[in-house]
Amino acid sequence: MDKQQAIVEAAEAVLEHGGPECRTDPREPLSAMGRAYDAGATDEDIRAEIARQRTT
């Protein structure tokens, strides 16, 4: 998995989780974010992708 793909998947997992609503198992977004970090992503990369996905 490349860095950009990992960032997109992490953002999707975070958005699907729904924050305090906890619509999914909290381990899912954490695992996805871990994979993105392992691929070289930063918090800002993930935040930017979340913002991009929210606007589309």
C-alpha positions as CSV (number, residue, x, y, z in Angstrom):
1,M,0.0,0.0,0.0
2,D,1.4,3.4,-0.9
3,K,1.3,6.5,1.3
4,Q,-1.6,8.2,-0.5
5,Q,-3.8,5.1,-0.5
6,A,-3.1,4.7,3.2
7,I,-4.1,8.3,3.9
8,V,-7.3,7.9,1.9
9,E,-8.2,4.7,3.8
10,A,-7.4,6.3,7.2
11,A,-9.6,9.3,6.4
12,E,-12.4,7.1,5.3
13,A,-12.2,5.0,8.5
14,V,-12.2,8.1,10.7
15,L,-15.2,9.5,8.9
16,E,-17.1,6.2,9.0
17,H,-16.4,6.0,12.8
18,G,-18.2,9.2,13.4
19,G,-16.2,10.6,16.3
20,P,-18.1,10.5,19.6
21,E,-21.0,8.6,17.9
22,C,-18.7,5.5,17.7
23,R,-20.5,4.0,14.7
24,T,-17.7,1.5,14.2
25,D,-15.2,-0.4,16.4
26,P,-12.7,2.3,17.5
27,R,-9.8,-0.1,16.6
28,E,-10.7,0.2,12.9
29,P,-9.8,3.9,12.5
30,L,-6.8,3.5,14.8
31,S,-5.5,0.6,12.7
32,A,-6.0,2.5,9.5
33,M,-4.2,5.5,10.9
34,G,-1.4,3.3,12.1
35,R,-1.0,1.9,8.6
36,A,-0.9,5.5,7.2
37,Y,1.8,6.5,9.7
38,D,3.8,3.4,8.8
39,A,3.6,4.5,5.2
40,G,5.0,7.9,6.1
41,A,1.9,10.0,6.5
42,T,1.6,12.8,9.1
43,D,-1.4,14.0,11.1
44,E,-1.7,16.9,8.8
45,D,-1.8,14.6,5.7
46,I,-4.7,12.7,7.3
47,R,-6.5,15.9,8.4
48,A,-6.3,17.4,4.9
49,E,-7.7,14.2,3.4
50,I,-10.6,14.2,5.9
51,A,-11.4,17.8,5.0
52,R,-11.2,16.9,1.3
53,Q,-13.6,14.0,1.7
54,R,-16.0,16.0,3.7
55,T,-16.3,18.5,0.8
56,T,-16.9,15.9,-1.9
